[in-house]
Amino acid sequence: MNGSAFPEPRTAAALAARRRSTKAAVGRVHEAVARLRREKAQISVAAVARRAGVSRTFLYGNPEARSAIAAATAEVGEHRTRILFDQDDEREATWRERALNAEDALKAAHAEILAQRERIGELLGQVRDLETEWTEETIQRITTENTTLKQRVRQLITDNRTLDERLKAARSNLRFQDRRVADLEAQIADSTVR
């Protein structure tokens, strides 16, 4: 009887010591998570294990420690997701506004080019109709006006081309931002799963 009663107090003492050790480790885990939150550092199993002085196996094996880390990473993930979505919305709105402004400017340039071409056509028609009746001075004045209008048309064509390139660049940037948003959403989803 004495032989079987002897190991029980040692086993009970060992179990009690183990419980105290586990409870202290869980307390250090909670403190480490709280410190990481205050420092706004990334909360991960590795970071908590380092700060709390416990093994990763302990963090995965202890339900209370595992749930504390999961809750902290979920909370941080939601906060980061909100920040990233807000930043992406602002960027996307800026690029959309630029694209819309470029489209409006492009439409205005097309309208101006059309009006100038019509005006040139009218003036050329007047030149042909009245060429025989005009003096050398009038012909010179009309030729100068015609040259000026042609230069204006060339300038408008150049402006149109520039605006067209800006529109293409704005659309390209918007597509890049859309891909970036999708990549960030995937990263956020991956980080919340971990």
C-alpha positions as CSV (number, residue, x, y, z in Angstrom):
1,M,0.0,0.0,0.0
2,N,2.8,2.3,0.9
3,G,4.4,1.8,-2.6
4,S,1.2,2.8,-4.5
5,A,0.4,5.8,-2.3
6,F,3.9,7.3,-2.6
7,P,3.8,8.3,-6.3
8,E,0.4,10.0,-6.0
9,P,1.6,13.1,-4.1
10,R,4.6,13.6,-6.5
11,T,2.3,13.2,-9.5
12,A,-0.2,15.7,-8.1
13,A,2.6,18.1,-7.3
14,A,4.0,17.7,-10.8
15,L,0.5,18.3,-12.3
16,A,0.0,21.3,-10.1
17,A,3.4,22.7,-11.2
18,R,2.6,22.1,-14.8
19,R,-0.8,23.9,-14.4
20,R,0.9,26.9,-12.8
21,S,3.5,26.9,-15.6
22,T,0.9,26.7,-18.3
23,K,-1.2,29.5,-16.6
24,A,1.9,31.7,-16.4
25,A,2.7,31.0,-20.0
26,V,-0.9,31.9,-21.1
27,G,-0.6,35.1,-19.0
28,R,2.6,36.0,-20.8
29,V,0.9,35.3,-24.2
30,H,-1.9,37.7,-23.3
31,E,0.7,40.3,-22.2
32,A,2.6,39.8,-25.4
33,V,-0.5,40.2,-27.6
34,A,-1.4,43.4,-25.7
35,R,2.1,44.8,-26.1
36,L,2.1,44.1,-29.9
37,R,-1.3,45.8,-30.2
38,R,0.0,48.9,-28.3
39,E,3.1,49.0,-30.5
40,K,0.9,48.5,-33.6
41,A,3.3,45.7,-34.6
42,Q,2.3,42.7,-36.7
43,I,0.6,40.0,-34.6
44,S,1.8,36.5,-35.6
45,V,2.4,33.2,-33.9
46,A,6.2,33.7,-34.2
47,A,6.1,37.3,-32.8
48,V,3.9,36.2,-29.8
49,A,6.1,33.2,-29.2
50,R,9.2,35.4,-29.1
51,R,7.7,38.0,-26.8
52,A,6.0,35.6,-24.4
53,G,9.0,33.2,-24.3
54,V,7.0,30.2,-25.3
55,S,7.3,27.7,-28.1
56,R,5.1,27.8,-31.2
57,T,4.0,24.3,-30.3
58,F,2.6,25.7,-27.0
59,L,0.7,28.4,-28.9
60,Y,-0.8,25.9,-31.3
61,G,-1.5,23.3,-28.6
62,N,-3.0,25.5,-25.9
63,P,-6.6,26.5,-26.8
64,E,-6.7,29.7,-24.8
65,A,-3.4,31.0,-26.3
66,R,-4.5,30.0,-29.8
67,S,-7.8,31.8,-29.4
68,A,-6.1,35.0,-28.0
69,I,-3.8,35.1,-31.1
70,A,-6.7,34.4,-33.5
71,A,-8.8,37.2,-32.0
72,A,-6.0,39.7,-32.1
73,T,-5.1,38.9,-35.8
74,A,-8.7,39.0,-36.8
75,E,-9.2,42.4,-35.1
76,V,-6.0,43.8,-36.7
77,G,-6.9,42.2,-40.1
78,E,-10.3,44.0,-40.1
79,H,-8.7,47.3,-39.2
80,R,-6.0,47.0,-41.9
81,T,-8.7,45.9,-44.4
82,R,-10.7,49.0,-43.6
83,I,-7.6,51.2,-44.0
84,L,-6.6,49.6,-47.3
85,F,-10.1,49.8,-48.7
86,D,-10.4,53.5,-47.8
87,Q,-7.0,54.2,-49.4
88,D,-7.9,52.2,-52.5
89,D,-11.3,54.0,-52.7
90,E,-9.5,57.4,-52.6
91,R,-7.0,56.4,-55.3
92,E,-9.6,54.9,-57.5
93,A,-11.8,58.0,-57.2
94,T,-8.8,60.2,-58.1
95,W,-8.0,58.1,-61.2
96,R,-11.6,58.0,-62.2
97,E,-11.9,61.7,-61.9
98,R,-8.7,62.2,-64.0
99,A,-10.0,59.8,-66.7
100,L,-13.4,61.6,-66.8
101,N,-11.6,65.0,-67.1
102,A,-9.4,63.6,-69.9
103,E,-12.5,62.3,-71.7
104,D,-14.2,65.7,-71.4
105,A,-11.2,67.5,-72.6
106,L,-10.8,65.1,-75.5
107,K,-14.5,65.7,-76.5
108,A,-14.0,69.4,-76.4
109,A,-10.8,69.2,-78.5
110,H,-12.7,67.0,-81.1
111,A,-15.5,69.6,-81.2
112,E,-13.0,72.5,-81.6
113,I,-11.1,70.6,-84.4
114,L,-14.4,70.0,-86.3
115,A,-15.4,73.7,-85.9
116,Q,-12.0,74.8,-87.2
117,R,-12.2,72.5,-90.2
118,E,-15.6,73.8,-91.1
119,R,-14.4,77.4,-90.8
120,I,-11.4,76.6,-93.0
121,G,-13.7,75.0,-95.6
122,E,-15.9,78.1,-95.6
123,L,-12.9,80.4,-96.0
124,L,-11.5,78.3,-98.8
125,G,-14.9,78.4,-100.5
126,Q,-15.0,82.2,-100.2
127,V,-11.5,82.4,-101.6
128,R,-12.4,80.5,-104.7
129,D,-15.6,82.4,-105.2
130,L,-14.1,85.8,-104.8
131,E,-10.6,85.2,-106.0
132,T,-11.1,87.1,-109.3
133,E,-12.6,90.1,-107.5
134,W,-10.0,90.4,-104.7
135,T,-7.0,92.6,-104.7
136,E,-3.5,91.4,-103.9
137,E,-3.8,92.8,-100.4
138,T,-7.1,91.0,-99.7
139,I,-5.6,87.7,-101.0
140,Q,-2.6,88.2,-98.8
141,R,-4.8,88.8,-95.7
142,I,-7.0,85.8,-96.4
143,T,-3.9,83.6,-97.0
144,T,-2.5,84.8,-93.7
145,E,-5.8,84.0,-91.9
146,N,-5.8,80.6,-93.6
147,T,-2.2,79.9,-92.4
148,T,-3.2,81.0,-88.9
149,L,-6.2,78.7,-88.9
150,K,-4.1,75.7,-90.2
151,Q,-1.6,76.3,-87.4
152,R,-4.5,76.4,-84.9
153,V,-5.8,73.1,-86.3
154,R,-2.4,71.5,-86.1
155,Q,-2.1,72.7,-82.5
156,L,-5.5,71.3,-81.7
157,I,-4.6,68.0,-83.3
158,T,-1.5,67.9,-81.1
159,D,-3.5,68.8,-78.0
160,N,-6.0,66.1,-79.0
161,R,-3.2,63.5,-79.3
162,T,-1.8,64.6,-75.9
163,L,-5.2,64.3,-74.3
164,D,-5.8,61.0,-75.9
165,E,-2.5,59.7,-74.5
166,R,-3.4,61.0,-71.0
167,L,-6.8,59.3,-71.2
168,K,-5.0,56.0,-72.2
169,A,-2.6,56.5,-69.3
170,A,-5.4,57.2,-66.8
171,R,-7.3,54.1,-68.0
172,S,-4.1,52.1,-67.6
173,N,-3.5,53.4,-64.1
174,L,-7.1,52.6,-63.2
175,R,-6.7,49.0,-64.4
176,F,-3.4,48.8,-62.4
177,Q,-5.2,50.1,-59.3
178,D,-8.0,47.6,-59.8
179,R,-5.4,44.8,-60.0
180,R,-3.7,46.2,-56.9
181,V,-6.9,46.3,-55.0
182,A,-7.5,42.6,-55.9
183,D,-4.0,41.7,-54.8
184,L,-4.4,43.5,-51.5
185,E,-7.7,41.8,-50.9
186,A,-6.1,38.5,-51.6
187,Q,-3.3,39.3,-49.2
188,I,-5.7,40.4,-46.5
189,A,-7.7,37.2,-47.0
190,D,-4.5,35.2,-46.7
191,S,-3.4,37.0,-43.6
192,T,-6.8,36.5,-41.8
193,V,-6.7,32.8,-42.6
194,R,-3.3,32.4,-41.0
